[in-house]
Amino acid sequence: MTAAALTRARGVVSALVAGGVRDVVYCPGSRDAPFAYALADAEEAGLVRIHVRIDERSAAFFALGISRAGELTRRSASPVALVMTSGTAVANAHPAVLEATHACVPLVVVAADRPAEMRGTGANQTTNHLAVLAGTVRGTWDVTRGTGSHAATRAVEVARGGELPPGPVLLNVQLAPPLYDAAAAKWDPASVAAARPAEATETLASPEHTATFIPVSDPVASPTLADLGLDPAQPGIIVAGNQAHLCRGGETVPELAAALGWPLLAEPGSGVRRAPAVTHYQQLLADRPDEVAQARQVLVVGHPTLSRPVTALLSDTTRHIVAITRAGTHTALAGAVAIVGDRVPAAPARPRPDVAAWGNRWQSVDAGYAPADARERVLARVWERHVEDGPRPPILVIGASLSIRAIDRAGRVGTSCPPVLANRGLAGIDGTVSFARGVAAATGEPVRVLLGDVTAMHDLGGLATGVLEDSDDNVQVIVVNDAGGQIFRSLEYGRDAASTHFHRFFATPQLAAFPALARGLGWDYVAATGPDEVDYVAASPVRGRSLVEVTLE
C-alpha cells in the first residue's frame, strides 16, 4: 500500500494538472518531499514543467512571472502552482502573493504542512499557514484527509476567477510521516483520484477584500459614451494605467483618444502607450493647469500608480470620472469615480474641431520637452529602441521606483507598444529579476530588465540558477547604478539631499561589486556609461544571461 502522504500529494498533483496547471515551481524541503516524487512523475509523463528554485521568495516571483506572461498572448490564464514546505517558507512567498492579489494574477500556493494537532505545540517548523496569508489570498483550503483532489480542483477554479477576481489561493496540505515510500505503487498522473468535498475546510475571501481596486457588482454593460456620461463635444482626458490593455476593449484606447481628440496619458505598463499618447504628460499636468482645468471629464482604464499629478487629477471630486472595470474591480481615488463600465466604449466617427484643437495643443507643448537628467536620457534610449519600428524586440520588464517613472516621464511614444510588463499591483521593488526569469521561462523569448541598483540588490537571489535546471534563458538585466534610492530626491525629502540624514536614511548607497556578483553567479558582465553606450546595448540582441551596469555621467 502506498503511503498516505504520497497518495495525497498525487491526488493534489493530478487535480492541478486536470485543472489546467502546466507549470509548477518547486522549492526543496522535507515536508513537501511527497510532492517532489508526484511532480517528477507528472513531468516524465509530459503533463507539467517543473522549475526548481531554492529560495521561496524568489520562487514566488518566478511563478508570478510565468503567470503574467499569459498577458502577452492574451490567452486564458492558466494558474501556476508554487509548492513549498512548512514554516517560514510560506511567509517568504508573501510579497509575491500580495502582488498577485492586487494585480489579479492567478497563483496556486501549495504548502506542505504538519498535521493540525501539531500547531501551537512548539513543534519544529510548524505554524498556522492560513493565518500567514489571511486577508491576502482569494481562498484557503486546509486539507486534512482524503486525496486532496477536490480541494485542489476548487483552488484552481477560484484562482482563475469567476466567483471572485482572479488571484492567488492557498492549498494547505497536511502530510504525516512516512514522507517517502520506496515501494510505492505505480500511478497515472493524468487520472484524478476520487475525492470527497469534506476532505478540506474551504474559506473564501469576501468580495470587498479581494484586491486593491473597488469591487463592482453591476457595471454598465457594453456602454456607449452617453451611458457613461461622457460628452464628446467637451474636452476630456483618458488615463491608461497598468494593464489597461487587459480591460475589455482596452487595446482600442489610443483609437478612442484620437477619435475624441482627447489627450491620452498612458503609463509604460498600460500596453497602450503608443500614438497619439502624450509622452510628457506628468510635466504638462504640473506646468499647464489652465489647459488641464478645461477637462471636466476623465476616463480611467487600468490601474494608474506612477505620478502625483495623475493622482491629484483622479482625486478631484468636481470632475466627472469614469472607470472601466477589469475582473470586476476598478480604481477609485478619494471616492471620485461616478460611473463604472465593463468595457471601453466605442469611438465616435471623428472629433469635434474645437475639442481636437484643444487636444492638439497638448501635443504641441509635449514636443517641446526633453529628458531632464542623465537617468532619463539613458532610460529613454532603451525605451525608444523598444518601440521603434522593426523586428520584434525583447520583452521589456521594468522595475519599480525610479526606473519606470523615468521612462514614464521621458520615454517617447512610438507607433506601436511591444510587450512591457511591470509589477504595479503593490508596486514593490521585490523580486524583479526572478519575475523576469519567470517570464522568460514561460515564453521562451528574450527578456530585457530595467532597474536601479537598490532594486537589483533586493533580488540577487534571482540571479541564481540550479546546476540541473534549464539555463538557456536569454535575460539581460540593465542596472542603473546611481548610488542608492534616488527616487527620494524627487519627493519632499529631497530638499535635504545634501545632508547626512538623506544619504543614510533615504538614498542608502550600498557596497556592491556588480562585476563580481554577476560573474560569481554565472552571468556575463558589461559596463556602460552614458546614453550612447546604453543605446548600443539596447540595439543589440539579448543572448544568454548578462548584467549590464550603467554608471550615470
C-alpha positions as CSV (number, residue, x, y, z in Angstrom):
1,M,0.0,0.0,0.0
2,T,1.3,3.5,-0.9
3,A,2.0,5.8,2.0
4,A,-0.9,8.2,2.7
5,A,1.3,11.3,2.3
6,L,2.3,10.3,-1.2
7,T,-1.2,9.3,-2.1
8,R,-2.4,12.8,-1.0
9,A,0.4,14.5,-2.9
10,R,-0.5,12.5,-6.0
11,G,-4.2,13.4,-5.7
12,V,-3.4,17.1,-5.5
13,V,-1.0,17.0,-8.4
14,S,-3.4,15.1,-10.7
15,A,-6.2,17.6,-9.9
16,L,-3.9,20.5,-10.6
17,V,-3.0,19.0,-14.0
18,A,-6.6,18.3,-14.8
19,G,-7.4,21.9,-13.9
20,G,-5.0,23.3,-16.4
21,V,-1.8,23.9,-14.4
22,R,1.1,23.4,-16.7
23,D,3.9,25.0,-14.8
24,V,4.9,24.2,-11.2
25,V,7.7,26.0,-9.2
26,Y,9.0,23.6,-6.6
27,C,11.1,24.7,-3.5
28,P,13.0,21.8,-1.9
29,G,12.1,20.7,1.7
30,S,11.4,17.7,3.7
31,R,7.7,18.1,4.4
32,D,6.9,18.6,0.7
33,A,9.1,15.7,-0.4
34,P,6.0,13.6,-1.4
35,F,5.2,16.4,-3.9
36,A,8.7,16.1,-5.4
37,Y,8.0,12.5,-6.3
38,A,4.5,13.1,-7.6
39,L,5.6,16.1,-9.7
40,A,8.6,14.2,-11.1
41,D,6.1,11.5,-12.4
42,A,3.9,14.1,-13.9
43,E,6.8,15.8,-15.6
44,E,8.0,12.5,-17.0
45,A,4.5,11.9,-18.4
46,G,4.8,15.3,-20.2
47,L,1.9,16.9,-18.2
48,V,3.8,19.7,-16.5
49,R,7.1,21.6,-16.4
50,I,8.8,21.7,-13.1
51,H,11.1,24.7,-12.1
52,V,13.2,24.1,-9.0
53,R,14.1,27.2,-7.0
54,I,15.8,27.1,-3.6
55,D,14.6,30.5,-2.3
56,E,10.8,30.7,-1.7
57,R,10.7,34.5,-2.1
58,S,12.5,34.3,-5.4
59,A,10.5,31.3,-6.5
60,A,7.2,33.0,-5.8
61,F,8.1,35.9,-8.1
62,F,9.4,33.5,-10.7
63,A,5.9,31.9,-10.6
64,L,4.3,35.3,-10.8
65,G,6.3,36.0,-14.0
66,I,5.2,32.7,-15.5
67,S,1.6,33.5,-14.8
68,R,1.7,37.1,-16.0
69,A,3.4,36.0,-19.3
70,G,0.0,34.9,-20.4
71,E,-1.0,38.6,-20.7
72,L,1.4,38.8,-23.7
73,T,-0.6,36.4,-25.8
74,R,-4.0,37.2,-24.3
75,R,-4.5,33.5,-23.7
76,S,-6.8,32.3,-20.9
77,A,-4.9,32.5,-17.7
78,S,-3.5,29.1,-16.6
79,P,-2.7,29.3,-12.9
80,V,0.9,28.4,-11.9
81,A,1.4,26.3,-8.8
82,L,4.1,27.1,-6.2
83,V,4.9,24.2,-3.9
84,M,6.9,24.6,-0.7
85,T,7.5,23.1,2.7
86,S,6.1,24.4,6.1
87,G,7.0,27.3,8.3
88,T,8.9,30.4,7.1
89,A,8.8,29.1,3.6
90,V,5.2,30.2,3.3
91,A,6.0,33.7,4.8
92,N,8.7,34.1,2.2
93,A,6.1,33.8,-0.5
94,H,4.0,36.6,1.0
95,P,5.4,39.6,-1.1
96,A,4.7,37.9,-4.4
97,V,1.3,36.7,-3.2
98,L,0.4,40.3,-2.3
99,E,1.4,41.5,-5.7
100,A,-0.7,38.7,-7.3
101,T,-3.7,39.7,-5.2
102,H,-3.6,43.4,-6.1
103,A,-2.8,42.7,-9.8
104,C,-5.4,39.9,-10.1
105,V,-2.9,37.3,-11.2
106,P,-3.9,33.6,-10.7
107,L,-1.4,31.6,-8.5
108,V,-1.9,28.4,-6.5
109,V,0.3,28.3,-3.4
110,V,0.6,24.7,-2.2
111,A,2.0,24.4,1.3
112,A,3.0,21.1,2.7
113,D,2.1,21.2,6.4
114,R,2.4,19.2,9.6
115,P,-0.8,17.7,10.9
116,A,-3.1,20.3,12.5
117,E,-2.7,18.9,16.0
118,M,0.9,20.0,16.0
119,R,0.0,23.7,15.7
120,G,0.6,25.7,18.8
121,T,2.6,22.9,20.5
122,G,6.1,24.3,19.8
123,A,6.7,21.6,17.2
124,N,9.6,22.3,14.8
125,Q,8.8,24.3,11.7
126,T,5.1,24.5,12.5
127,T,2.9,27.5,12.3
128,N,-0.6,28.4,11.1
129,H,-0.1,28.9,7.4
130,L,-3.7,30.0,6.9
131,A,-3.1,32.9,9.3
132,V,0.1,33.8,7.5
133,L,-1.7,34.5,4.2
134,A,-5.1,35.5,5.7
135,G,-6.6,38.6,4.0
136,T,-4.2,38.1,1.1
137,V,-5.5,35.2,-0.9
138,R,-8.8,34.7,-2.6
139,G,-9.4,31.5,-0.6
140,T,-7.8,28.8,1.5
141,W,-8.2,25.0,1.7
142,D,-6.9,23.1,4.7
143,V,-6.6,19.5,3.5
144,T,-7.0,17.2,6.5
145,R,-8.0,13.9,4.9
146,G,-8.5,12.0,1.7
147,T,-6.7,12.6,-1.6
148,G,-6.9,16.4,-1.6
149,S,-8.1,16.4,-5.3
150,H,-11.4,18.1,-4.6
151,A,-9.7,20.9,-2.7
152,A,-7.1,21.3,-5.5
153,T,-9.8,21.4,-8.1
154,R,-11.6,24.2,-6.2
155,A,-8.4,26.1,-5.6
156,V,-7.7,26.2,-9.4
157,E,-11.3,27.3,-10.1
158,V,-11.1,30.2,-7.6
159,A,-7.7,31.3,-8.7
160,R,-8.9,31.6,-12.3
161,G,-11.6,34.0,-11.3
162,G,-15.4,33.9,-11.6
163,E,-16.7,33.8,-8.1
164,L,-14.1,36.4,-7.2
165,P,-11.5,38.3,-9.3
166,P,-8.5,36.1,-10.4
167,G,-5.8,35.9,-7.8
168,P,-3.7,33.7,-5.5
169,V,-5.1,30.9,-3.3
170,L,-3.6,28.8,-0.6
171,L,-3.9,25.0,-0.7
172,N,-2.6,23.8,2.7
173,V,-1.9,20.1,2.5
174,Q,-1.4,18.3,5.8
175,L,1.1,15.4,5.5
176,A,2.1,12.9,8.2
177,P,5.1,10.6,8.0
178,P,6.2,8.5,6.3
179,L,7.0,11.1,3.7
180,Y,9.0,8.6,1.5
181,D,7.8,5.3,0.1
182,A,10.3,3.2,-1.7
183,A,7.7,0.6,-2.5
184,A,5.0,2.9,-3.8
185,A,2.6,1.5,-6.4
186,K,2.7,3.0,-9.9
187,W,0.1,5.6,-10.7
188,D,-1.3,7.6,-13.7
189,P,-0.7,11.3,-13.1
190,A,-3.4,12.1,-15.7
191,S,-6.1,10.4,-13.7
192,V,-7.8,12.4,-10.9
193,A,-8.2,10.4,-7.8
194,A,-11.6,10.0,-6.1
195,A,-12.4,12.9,-3.7
196,R,-14.9,14.0,-1.1
197,P,-15.8,17.6,-0.6
198,A,-15.4,17.1,3.2
199,E,-11.7,16.4,2.8
200,A,-10.8,20.1,3.4
201,T,-12.0,23.2,5.1
202,E,-12.7,25.9,2.5
203,T,-12.7,29.6,3.3
204,L,-13.3,32.2,0.6
205,A,-12.4,35.9,0.9
206,S,-15.2,38.4,1.0
207,P,-15.5,40.4,-2.3
208,E,-14.5,43.7,-0.6
209,H,-11.2,42.2,0.4
210,T,-10.1,40.7,-2.9
211,A,-8.0,43.4,-4.4
212,T,-6.7,46.9,-4.1
213,F,-9.4,48.0,-6.5
214,I,-13.0,48.7,-5.5
215,P,-15.3,45.7,-6.3
216,V,-18.1,46.3,-8.8
217,S,-21.1,44.0,-8.8
218,D,-23.1,45.6,-11.6
219,P,-21.1,47.8,-14.0
220,V,-22.7,49.4,-17.0
221,A,-22.6,46.6,-19.7
222,S,-21.2,47.4,-23.1
223,P,-21.5,51.1,-22.5
224,T,-21.7,54.0,-25.0
225,L,-20.1,57.3,-24.3
226,A,-23.6,58.6,-23.3
227,D,-24.1,55.7,-21.0
228,L,-21.0,56.7,-19.1
229,G,-22.0,60.4,-19.0
230,L,-19.1,61.3,-21.3
231,D,-19.7,64.2,-23.7
232,P,-17.6,64.1,-26.9
233,A,-18.4,67.7,-27.5
234,Q,-16.4,68.8,-24.5
235,P,-12.7,68.4,-23.6
236,G,-11.7,65.3,-21.6
237,I,-8.7,63.2,-20.6
238,I,-8.1,59.5,-20.9
239,V,-5.8,57.9,-18.3
240,A,-4.4,54.4,-19.1
241,G,-2.8,52.8,-16.1
242,N,-1.0,49.5,-15.7
243,Q,-2.7,46.5,-17.6
244,A,-5.1,48.8,-19.3
245,H,-5.0,46.6,-22.4
246,L,-6.4,43.7,-20.4
247,C,-9.7,45.5,-19.9
248,R,-12.4,44.6,-22.4
249,G,-11.7,46.8,-25.5
250,G,-8.6,48.2,-23.7
251,E,-6.4,47.8,-26.8
252,T,-8.5,50.3,-28.6
253,V,-7.9,53.2,-26.2
254,P,-5.4,55.0,-28.5
255,E,-8.0,54.9,-31.3
256,L,-10.7,56.2,-28.9
257,A,-8.4,59.1,-27.8
258,A,-7.8,60.0,-31.5
259,A,-11.5,59.9,-32.3
260,L,-12.4,62.1,-29.4
261,G,-9.4,64.5,-29.7
262,W,-8.7,63.9,-26.0
263,P,-5.1,63.6,-24.7
264,L,-4.1,60.1,-23.7
265,L,-1.9,59.8,-20.6
266,A,-0.6,56.2,-20.9
267,E,1.8,54.6,-18.4
268,P,4.6,52.3,-19.8
269,G,2.9,49.2,-18.4
270,S,-0.5,50.1,-19.8
271,G,0.0,48.2,-23.1
272,V,-1.3,51.2,-25.0
273,R,1.5,53.7,-24.7
274,R,1.5,54.5,-28.4
275,A,0.4,57.3,-30.7
276,P,-1.4,59.6,-30.1
277,A,-0.5,59.3,-26.4
278,V,1.3,62.3,-24.7
279,T,4.9,61.5,-23.7
280,H,5.5,64.2,-21.1
281,Y,2.0,64.2,-19.5
282,Q,3.4,64.4,-16.0
283,Q,5.1,67.7,-16.8
284,L,2.1,69.0,-18.6
285,L,-0.3,68.3,-15.8
286,A,2.0,70.2,-13.4
287,D,3.0,73.1,-15.8
288,R,-0.3,73.8,-17.7
289,P,-3.0,74.0,-15.0
290,D,-5.2,76.2,-17.2
291,E,-5.3,73.6,-20.0
292,V,-5.9,70.8,-17.6
293,A,-8.8,72.7,-15.9
294,Q,-10.8,72.7,-19.2
295,A,-11.1,68.9,-19.0
296,R,-14.1,68.3,-16.7
297,Q,-14.4,64.6,-17.6
298,V,-11.8,61.8,-17.2
299,L,-11.9,58.2,-18.4
300,V,-9.7,55.8,-16.5
301,V,-8.7,52.4,-17.9
302,G,-6.4,50.1,-15.9
303,H,-4.5,50.9,-12.7
304,P,-2.6,54.2,-12.7
305,T,0.1,54.4,-10.0
306,L,3.1,56.4,-11.2
307,S,2.6,60.1,-10.7
308,R,1.3,62.5,-8.1
309,P,-0.2,64.8,-10.8
310,V,-2.4,61.9,-12.1
311,T,-3.3,61.0,-8.5
312,A,-4.4,64.6,-8.0
313,L,-6.4,64.6,-11.2
314,L,-8.2,61.4,-10.3
315,S,-8.9,62.6,-6.7
316,D,-10.8,65.7,-7.9
317,T,-14.4,65.1,-7.0
318,T,-15.5,68.1,-9.1
319,R,-14.7,66.2,-12.3
320,H,-16.9,63.5,-13.8
321,I,-14.6,60.5,-13.6
322,V,-15.4,57.2,-15.2
323,A,-13.6,53.9,-14.6
324,I,-13.5,50.8,-16.8
325,T,-13.6,47.7,-14.7
326,R,-11.2,44.7,-15.1
327,A,-12.1,41.4,-13.4
328,G,-15.0,43.1,-11.5
329,T,-12.8,45.8,-9.9
330,H,-11.7,49.3,-10.6
331,T,-9.5,52.2,-9.3
332,A,-11.3,54.8,-7.2
333,L,-9.2,57.5,-5.6
334,A,-10.9,59.7,-3.0
335,G,-14.2,58.1,-4.0
336,A,-14.3,60.3,-7.1
337,V,-15.5,57.8,-9.6
338,A,-19.0,58.5,-10.7
339,I,-19.7,55.6,-13.2
340,V,-18.1,52.2,-13.9
341,G,-18.3,50.4,-17.2
342,D,-17.4,46.9,-18.1
343,R,-15.6,47.8,-21.4
344,V,-14.1,50.7,-23.3
345,P,-16.8,52.5,-25.2
346,A,-16.9,52.7,-29.0
347,A,-15.2,55.7,-30.6
348,P,-17.2,58.4,-32.5
349,A,-16.6,58.9,-36.2
350,R,-14.4,62.0,-35.7
351,P,-13.5,64.6,-33.0
352,R,-15.2,67.9,-32.7
353,P,-13.0,70.6,-34.3
354,D,-12.8,72.7,-31.2
355,V,-12.0,69.7,-28.9
356,A,-9.4,68.4,-31.4
357,A,-7.7,71.8,-31.4
358,W,-7.6,71.7,-27.6
359,G,-6.1,68.2,-27.7
360,N,-3.6,69.3,-30.4
361,R,-2.2,72.0,-28.0
362,W,-1.2,69.2,-25.7
363,Q,0.7,67.5,-28.5
364,S,2.4,70.8,-29.4
365,V,3.5,71.5,-25.9
366,D,4.6,67.9,-25.4
367,A,7.0,68.2,-28.4
368,G,8.9,70.9,-26.5
369,Y,10.0,68.8,-23.6
370,A,13.2,66.8,-23.4
371,P,14.7,64.4,-20.8
372,A,15.6,66.3,-17.7
373,D,18.7,64.4,-16.5
374,A,21.2,61.7,-17.3
375,R,18.9,58.9,-15.9
376,E,16.0,60.0,-18.1
377,R,18.3,60.2,-21.1
378,V,19.7,56.7,-20.6
379,L,16.3,55.1,-20.0
380,A,14.6,57.0,-22.8
381,R,17.2,55.5,-25.2
382,V,16.3,51.9,-24.1
383,W,12.6,52.7,-24.4
384,E,12.9,54.3,-27.8
385,R,14.8,51.2,-29.1
386,H,12.0,49.1,-27.7
387,V,9.2,50.9,-29.5
388,E,11.0,51.7,-32.8
389,D,9.7,50.0,-36.0
390,G,11.5,46.9,-36.9
391,P,11.9,43.3,-35.7
392,R,10.1,42.3,-32.5
393,P,12.2,43.5,-29.6
394,P,12.9,41.5,-26.3
395,I,10.1,41.6,-23.8
396,L,10.7,44.5,-21.5
397,V,10.3,44.2,-17.7
398,I,10.6,47.5,-15.8
399,G,11.4,47.6,-12.1
400,A,9.6,49.7,-9.7
401,S,10.7,53.0,-8.1
402,L,12.6,55.5,-10.3
403,S,13.3,53.4,-13.4
404,I,9.7,53.1,-14.5
405,R,9.0,56.7,-13.5
406,A,11.9,58.0,-15.6
407,I,10.5,56.1,-18.6
408,D,7.1,57.4,-17.9
409,R,8.4,61.0,-17.9
410,A,10.8,60.7,-20.9
411,G,10.1,57.6,-23.0
412,R,8.9,58.9,-26.4
413,V,5.7,57.4,-27.6
414,G,6.0,55.3,-30.8
415,T,3.6,53.9,-33.3
416,S,3.4,50.6,-31.5
417,C,3.8,49.3,-28.0
418,P,5.7,46.0,-27.9
419,P,5.4,43.8,-24.8
420,V,6.1,45.6,-21.5
421,L,5.5,44.1,-18.0
422,A,5.7,45.9,-14.7
423,N,4.5,44.8,-11.3
424,R,2.3,47.7,-10.2
425,G,-0.3,45.8,-8.1
426,L,1.5,47.0,-5.0
427,A,4.5,48.5,-6.9
428,G,7.2,46.9,-4.6
429,I,10.8,46.6,-5.7
430,D,10.8,43.0,-4.7
431,G,11.6,40.1,-6.9
432,T,12.1,41.9,-10.2
433,V,14.9,39.6,-11.6
434,S,13.1,36.5,-10.5
435,F,9.8,37.7,-12.1
436,A,11.6,38.4,-15.4
437,R,13.2,35.0,-15.4
438,G,9.7,33.5,-14.9
439,V,8.5,35.5,-18.0
440,A,11.5,34.1,-20.0
441,A,10.8,30.6,-18.9
442,A,7.1,30.8,-19.8
443,T,7.6,32.4,-23.2
444,G,11.0,31.2,-24.4
445,E,11.6,34.7,-25.7
446,P,14.5,37.1,-24.7
447,V,13.7,39.4,-21.8
448,R,15.3,42.8,-21.0
449,V,15.0,44.1,-17.5
450,L,15.5,47.7,-16.4
451,L,16.0,48.5,-12.8
452,G,18.0,50.5,-10.3
453,D,20.8,49.3,-8.1
454,V,18.7,49.0,-4.9
455,T,16.0,47.0,-6.8
456,A,18.8,44.8,-8.1
457,M,20.2,44.3,-4.6
458,H,16.8,43.3,-3.4
459,D,16.7,40.3,-5.7
460,L,20.3,39.0,-6.0
461,G,18.8,35.5,-5.4
462,G,17.0,35.9,-8.7
463,L,20.4,35.6,-10.5
464,A,20.9,32.1,-9.1
465,T,20.5,29.1,-11.4
466,G,20.4,25.5,-10.4
467,V,23.1,23.3,-12.0
468,L,20.4,20.7,-13.1
469,E,17.9,23.3,-14.2
470,D,17.3,24.6,-17.7
471,S,19.8,27.5,-18.0
472,D,19.4,28.6,-21.6
473,D,17.2,31.6,-20.8
474,N,18.1,34.8,-22.6
475,V,17.8,37.6,-20.0
476,Q,19.6,40.9,-19.9
477,V,19.5,42.9,-16.6
478,I,20.3,46.5,-17.0
479,V,21.2,48.1,-13.7
480,V,21.2,51.9,-13.5
481,N,23.7,52.4,-10.6
482,D,23.1,55.8,-9.2
483,A,24.3,55.0,-5.6
484,G,21.1,54.2,-3.9
485,G,17.4,55.1,-3.8
486,Q,17.4,58.4,-5.7
487,I,13.7,58.4,-6.1
488,F,13.6,60.2,-2.7
489,R,15.3,63.2,-4.3
490,S,12.1,63.8,-6.2
491,L,10.0,63.8,-3.1
492,E,9.9,66.3,-0.2
493,Y,12.8,64.5,1.5
494,G,15.0,65.6,-1.4
495,R,15.0,69.2,-0.1
496,D,17.5,67.8,2.4
497,A,19.5,65.9,-0.2
498,A,22.9,67.3,0.8
499,S,22.6,66.2,4.4
500,T,23.9,63.0,6.0
501,H,20.4,62.1,7.1
502,F,19.2,62.0,3.5
503,H,22.0,59.7,2.4
504,R,21.9,57.4,5.4
505,F,18.1,57.0,5.8
506,F,16.8,57.5,2.2
507,A,19.4,57.1,-0.5
508,T,21.1,54.2,1.4
509,P,24.0,53.6,-1.0
510,Q,25.3,50.0,-0.8
511,L,28.7,48.3,-1.1
512,A,28.1,46.2,-4.2
513,A,30.6,45.0,-6.8
514,F,28.3,44.1,-9.6
515,P,31.0,42.6,-11.8
516,A,31.9,40.0,-9.1
517,L,28.2,39.4,-8.2
518,A,27.3,38.8,-11.8
519,R,30.2,36.6,-12.8
520,G,30.1,34.7,-9.5
521,L,26.5,33.6,-10.3
522,G,27.3,32.7,-13.9
523,W,26.2,35.9,-15.7
524,D,28.2,37.9,-18.2
525,Y,29.0,41.4,-17.1
526,V,29.0,44.5,-19.3
527,A,29.8,48.1,-18.2
528,A,28.2,51.1,-19.9
529,T,28.4,54.8,-19.4
530,G,26.1,57.4,-20.9
531,P,23.3,57.2,-23.5
532,D,25.4,56.2,-26.5
533,E,26.9,53.1,-24.9
534,V,23.4,52.2,-23.5
535,D,21.9,52.7,-26.9
536,Y,24.4,50.2,-28.4
537,V,23.4,47.7,-25.7
538,A,19.7,48.3,-26.4
539,A,20.2,47.9,-30.1
540,S,21.9,44.5,-29.7
541,P,20.0,41.2,-29.4
542,V,19.7,39.6,-25.9
543,R,21.6,36.3,-25.9
544,G,22.3,34.3,-22.8
545,R,22.3,35.9,-19.3
546,S,24.0,39.2,-18.9
547,L,24.1,42.0,-16.4
548,V,24.8,45.5,-17.7
549,E,25.8,48.1,-15.2
550,V,25.2,51.6,-16.3
551,T,27.1,54.4,-14.5
552,L,25.5,57.8,-14.9
553,E,27.7,60.6,-16.2
